[in-house]
Amino acid sequence: MNNPVLRVGVAALLAATPAAAQEPAPAPPPAVPPAHTVRLALDLGFVNAAGNTDVTTFSFAETFEVKASRWSAQEFASTVYGRSRDSTTAEQIKAGGRLDLKLISVLHAFVGVIYERNRFAGIARRFEEYAGLAVRVIDRPATLWTLEVGSSLNQQRNTLGTDLGFAAGRVATQLRHNFTRATYVEEKAEILPNLDTMDDLRVNSETTVVAPISSRVALKLLYAVKFDNLPELGFDRTDRVFTTAVQIVF
């Protein structure tokens, strides 16, 4: 191609020809959130002393929870058993379940049932069915604060065999703060006034601290206080329980 005019014409033609458009790389498919999450936690605590002191204390708790986008269900059970020589010194059993349904972003409705036995507080058995509304005042990845209001029906039998049924109000709060994914502190409190006998007021509080040992094992500290302003005859108003347990999460 020695003709200079021809060379200039070919160069101009090449410059005017648009470059082949490169197809953009396909975007990765959007992440699909799981339909629901499942969590099972087991808490185990045991103390045994023999010799001059003969004491055995055992605590166990389990929580099974399923969460979806608009609802969650929880089942729980716990027991504290203590024995000194030939005498049982503590025997507390609590179990129940709860179903939550999201109405709007911050408002939930819930229903639940609880069974409780504490013969060292004079309670042979107590069934409680409750329902209400919960407002999430703070709902952040690290902090959750909820306020609840509702009512409950109670069927109670004391250790003397006397049956009592009554309706109660229920005001509760829960505050949980996660320092890391597996380290958190949580406070739960509820006030349960008997609507038939206003002097019969119960207050329950639980303070929990969890610190991980490994990815699935953690150390759990729980301090629970139960106050009954009108206890069974011959029993104290306040019960306090402090437990240290190893928590295993599945």
C-alpha positions as CSV (number, residue, x, y, z in Angstrom):
1,M,0.0,0.0,0.0
2,N,2.4,2.7,-1.4
3,N,-0.3,5.1,-2.5
4,P,-0.4,7.8,0.3
5,V,-4.0,8.8,-0.7
6,L,-5.1,5.2,-0.3
7,R,-3.4,4.9,3.1
8,V,-5.1,8.0,4.4
9,G,-8.5,6.8,3.2
10,V,-8.1,3.4,4.9
11,A,-7.0,5.1,8.1
12,A,-10.0,7.4,8.0
13,L,-12.4,4.5,7.4
14,L,-10.9,2.6,10.4
15,A,-11.3,5.6,12.6
16,A,-14.9,6.0,11.7
17,T,-15.8,2.4,12.3
18,P,-17.1,2.1,15.9
19,A,-15.4,-0.4,18.1
20,A,-17.4,-3.6,18.9
21,A,-19.4,-3.0,22.0
22,Q,-18.3,-5.2,24.8
23,E,-21.2,-7.0,26.6
24,P,-21.3,-6.2,30.3
25,A,-20.5,-9.0,32.7
26,P,-23.7,-10.6,34.1
27,A,-24.6,-9.3,37.5
28,P,-24.5,-11.9,40.3
29,P,-27.9,-13.2,41.3
30,P,-29.4,-11.4,44.4
31,A,-28.9,-13.2,47.7
32,V,-32.1,-14.9,48.7
33,P,-32.7,-14.7,52.5
34,P,-33.5,-17.9,54.2
35,A,-37.2,-18.6,54.6
36,H,-36.7,-19.1,58.3
37,T,-34.0,-19.6,60.9
38,V,-33.9,-22.3,63.6
39,R,-32.0,-22.1,66.9
40,L,-31.6,-24.5,69.8
41,A,-29.8,-23.6,73.0
42,L,-29.1,-25.9,76.0
43,D,-27.9,-24.6,79.4
44,L,-26.3,-27.1,81.8
45,G,-25.1,-26.4,85.3
46,F,-24.1,-28.8,88.1
47,V,-22.5,-28.6,91.5
48,N,-21.8,-31.5,93.9
49,A,-20.0,-31.3,97.2
50,A,-19.3,-34.3,99.4
51,G,-17.6,-34.8,102.8
52,N,-18.4,-32.3,105.5
53,T,-20.9,-30.8,103.2
54,D,-23.3,-32.9,101.1
55,V,-24.9,-30.6,98.6
56,T,-26.0,-31.2,95.0
57,T,-27.4,-28.5,92.8
58,F,-28.5,-29.0,89.2
59,S,-29.9,-26.5,86.6
60,F,-31.0,-27.2,83.1
61,A,-32.7,-25.0,80.5
62,E,-33.5,-25.3,76.8
63,T,-34.9,-22.9,74.2
64,F,-36.0,-23.8,70.7
65,E,-36.9,-20.9,68.4
66,V,-38.0,-20.6,64.8
67,K,-38.0,-17.2,63.1
68,A,-39.5,-16.2,59.8
69,S,-40.0,-12.7,58.2
70,R,-43.4,-12.1,59.8
71,W,-43.7,-14.5,62.7
72,S,-41.7,-16.4,65.3
73,A,-42.4,-19.3,67.6
74,Q,-40.5,-20.2,70.8
75,E,-40.6,-23.2,73.2
76,F,-38.7,-23.2,76.5
77,A,-38.2,-25.2,79.6
78,S,-36.0,-24.9,82.7
79,T,-35.5,-26.5,86.1
80,V,-33.5,-25.9,89.2
81,Y,-33.0,-28.7,91.6
82,G,-31.1,-28.7,94.9
83,R,-30.5,-31.4,97.5
84,S,-28.7,-31.3,100.9
85,R,-27.9,-34.7,102.4
86,D,-31.3,-36.5,102.4
87,S,-33.5,-33.4,101.9
88,T,-34.6,-31.6,98.7
89,T,-33.9,-27.9,99.2
90,A,-35.0,-26.5,95.8
91,E,-37.3,-27.7,93.0
92,Q,-38.4,-25.2,90.4
93,I,-39.9,-26.1,87.0
94,K,-41.0,-23.7,84.3
95,A,-42.0,-24.5,80.7
96,G,-44.0,-22.8,78.0
97,G,-44.4,-21.6,74.5
98,R,-45.0,-18.3,72.6
99,L,-46.1,-17.3,69.1
100,D,-45.4,-13.7,67.8
101,L,-46.9,-12.2,64.6
102,K,-45.7,-9.0,63.1
103,L,-48.6,-6.6,62.4
104,I,-46.5,-3.6,61.1
105,S,-42.8,-2.9,61.3
106,V,-42.7,-2.1,65.0
107,L,-46.0,-3.6,66.3
108,H,-46.3,-7.3,67.1
109,A,-49.1,-9.4,68.6
110,F,-48.4,-12.5,70.7
111,V,-50.0,-15.3,72.6
112,G,-48.4,-17.8,75.0
113,V,-48.8,-20.4,77.7
114,I,-46.6,-21.1,80.8
115,Y,-46.6,-24.0,83.3
116,E,-44.8,-23.4,86.6
117,R,-44.1,-25.5,89.7
118,N,-42.3,-24.3,92.8
119,R,-43.4,-26.1,95.9
120,F,-40.8,-24.3,98.0
121,A,-42.9,-21.2,97.3
122,G,-46.1,-23.1,98.0
123,I,-47.1,-23.5,94.3
124,A,-47.9,-27.1,93.3
125,R,-48.8,-26.0,89.8
126,R,-49.7,-22.8,87.9
127,F,-51.0,-22.5,84.3
128,E,-50.9,-19.1,82.7
129,E,-52.4,-18.3,79.2
130,Y,-51.5,-14.8,78.1
131,A,-51.9,-12.5,75.0
132,G,-51.1,-8.9,74.1
133,L,-49.2,-6.4,71.9
134,A,-45.5,-5.6,71.8
135,V,-43.9,-2.4,70.5
136,R,-40.2,-2.4,69.4
137,V,-39.0,0.9,70.7
138,I,-35.4,0.2,69.5
139,D,-34.8,-2.4,66.9
140,R,-31.1,-2.3,65.8
141,P,-28.7,-5.1,64.9
142,A,-26.9,-4.6,68.3
143,T,-29.8,-3.4,70.5
144,L,-33.4,-4.5,70.9
145,W,-35.8,-2.9,73.4
146,T,-39.5,-3.9,73.5
147,L,-42.5,-2.9,75.6
148,E,-45.4,-5.3,76.0
149,V,-48.9,-4.9,77.4
150,G,-51.6,-7.5,77.7
151,S,-53.5,-9.8,80.1
152,S,-53.5,-13.4,81.3
153,L,-55.7,-16.1,82.8
154,N,-54.2,-18.2,85.7
155,Q,-55.2,-21.5,87.2
156,Q,-53.2,-22.2,90.4
157,R,-53.1,-24.9,93.0
158,N,-51.0,-24.5,96.2
159,T,-49.3,-27.3,98.1
160,L,-52.3,-27.6,100.4
161,G,-54.5,-28.5,97.4
162,T,-56.5,-25.3,97.3
163,D,-57.4,-24.2,93.7
164,L,-57.5,-20.5,92.6
165,G,-58.4,-19.0,89.3
166,F,-58.0,-15.4,88.4
167,A,-57.3,-12.9,85.6
168,A,-54.2,-10.7,85.6
169,G,-52.8,-7.8,83.7
170,R,-49.4,-7.9,82.2
171,V,-46.8,-5.2,81.5
172,A,-43.4,-6.3,80.4
173,T,-40.1,-5.1,78.9
174,Q,-37.1,-6.7,77.3
175,L,-33.7,-5.0,76.7
176,R,-30.9,-6.8,74.9
177,H,-27.5,-5.4,73.8
178,N,-25.0,-7.4,71.8
179,F,-21.4,-6.4,72.3
180,T,-20.4,-9.0,69.6
181,R,-22.4,-11.6,67.7
182,A,-22.2,-14.1,70.6
183,T,-21.6,-11.8,73.6
184,Y,-24.7,-10.0,75.0
185,V,-26.5,-8.8,78.1
186,E,-30.2,-9.0,78.5
187,E,-32.8,-7.8,81.0
188,K,-36.4,-9.0,81.2
189,A,-39.0,-7.8,83.6
190,E,-42.8,-8.2,84.0
191,I,-45.5,-6.9,86.3
192,L,-48.5,-9.1,86.8
193,P,-51.3,-7.5,88.9
194,N,-54.2,-9.7,89.9
195,L,-57.3,-8.0,88.6
196,D,-59.5,-9.6,91.2
197,T,-57.3,-8.9,94.2
198,M,-55.1,-5.8,93.7
199,D,-52.9,-6.7,96.7
200,D,-51.9,-9.8,94.8
201,L,-49.1,-8.3,92.7
202,R,-46.3,-10.4,91.2
203,V,-43.0,-9.1,89.7
204,N,-40.5,-11.2,87.8
205,S,-37.1,-10.1,86.6
206,E,-34.3,-12.0,84.8
207,T,-30.8,-10.6,84.1
208,T,-28.6,-12.6,81.7
209,V,-25.0,-12.3,80.6
210,V,-23.6,-14.6,77.9
211,A,-19.9,-14.7,76.9
212,P,-18.6,-17.2,74.3
213,I,-16.0,-19.9,74.9
214,S,-16.0,-21.2,71.3
215,S,-18.3,-20.8,68.3
216,R,-21.1,-23.0,69.8
217,V,-20.2,-23.0,73.6
218,A,-20.7,-20.1,75.9
219,L,-20.7,-19.3,79.6
220,K,-24.1,-18.0,80.8
221,L,-24.9,-16.2,84.1
222,L,-28.5,-15.8,85.1
223,Y,-29.9,-13.9,88.0
224,A,-33.7,-14.2,88.5
225,V,-35.9,-12.5,91.1
226,K,-39.5,-13.4,91.7
227,F,-41.6,-11.2,94.0
228,D,-45.2,-12.1,95.2
229,N,-46.8,-9.4,97.3
230,L,-49.4,-11.9,98.6
231,P,-47.5,-15.3,98.9
232,E,-49.0,-18.5,100.1
233,L,-49.4,-18.7,103.8
234,G,-46.0,-19.4,105.6
235,F,-43.8,-18.5,102.6
236,D,-41.6,-15.5,101.8
237,R,-42.4,-12.8,99.3
238,T,-39.2,-13.0,97.3
239,D,-37.3,-15.8,95.7
240,R,-33.8,-15.2,94.2
241,V,-31.9,-17.7,92.0
242,F,-28.4,-17.2,90.6
243,T,-27.2,-19.8,88.2
244,T,-24.0,-20.3,86.2
245,A,-24.2,-22.7,83.3
246,V,-22.5,-23.8,80.1
247,Q,-24.6,-23.0,77.0
248,I,-24.5,-25.1,73.9
249,V,-26.1,-23.6,70.7
250,F,-27.1,-25.6,67.7
